[in-house]
Amino acid sequence: MSDYYNRNRGRKKRSRREKIGFYTAFSICLIAVSMAIYSTYNTMSVPQKAKNPQTETTQAQQVNQVVTGVKETLAEPKLDSTIPKVTAVSQENTTQPNTEPSEDALETMLSTDLTLTYPLKSNNILREFSKESVYFKTPNVWKPHLGVDFAGELGDDVCAMADGAVTKVSEDRMYGKTVEISANDAVCIYSGLGDISVSEGDSVTSGDKIGTVGSVPYEASDKNHIHVSVKVNGNYADPLSFIGNNS
């Protein structure tokens, strides 16, 4: 009986120690696993080591350091020094005729004995003869003006400037109704007429009426006038050079 009791008591003691050992080992394992998990988590969550501030300062100094030994050459801007030449257009409606003939006009005068009178009573000159280009407002062009524009009112009488024969009566798209009167080696061309009083083949005397003031399509923007051209030996000449030539 006592042996049975002692054996049971010994078994109980061993079972108890075994349980204590099991739980101790289990606790140690649990602690080890927890520490491993904590170590892994701590490693993953720790931020990367900050950059060395001394290195950053050195790099900043290198960036801000002034570069020497390099010369920057900027191209000098080129200014257009060419100033466009502006030719002023006279605003006067009429001008006085030039009483001093040019060298060309003198040569032309000496080549013929042509003498002309004014075609209108007003004797107002709107635009003089010019071999240089002048501005024409209606067509908006610059070109020589190979005649003289005599200003007048619509319907004013236009008279022959010299004795001669009517060699042509026509209507020009640019210069309007036109009469040509030949006098020896010269031809007087009257353009911008309204009514025409002569016909081809008629003989006229200086001062005879040949028509009235009309319009010049090519110079429609100007004041009312007629356009008179003179050709000597086929070349255009200044009509004003022959007015009062022999007086």
DAVEN-V185782 format. One record per helix or strand. SS is the DSSP state (alpha for helix, beta for strand). FROM is the first residue (numbers start at 1). TO is the last residue. If there is no record, write none. Layout:
<<SS;FROM;TO> <SS;FROM;TO>>
//
This chain:
<<alpha;2;45> <alpha;53;64> <beta;95;95> <alpha;103;110> <beta;116;116> <beta;124;127> <beta;130;136> <beta;141;145> <beta;148;151> <beta;157;159> <beta;164;172> <beta;176;183> <beta;186;196> <beta;203;204> <beta;209;213> <alpha;217;219> <beta;225;232> <beta;235;237> <alpha;239;242> <beta;243;243>>
//
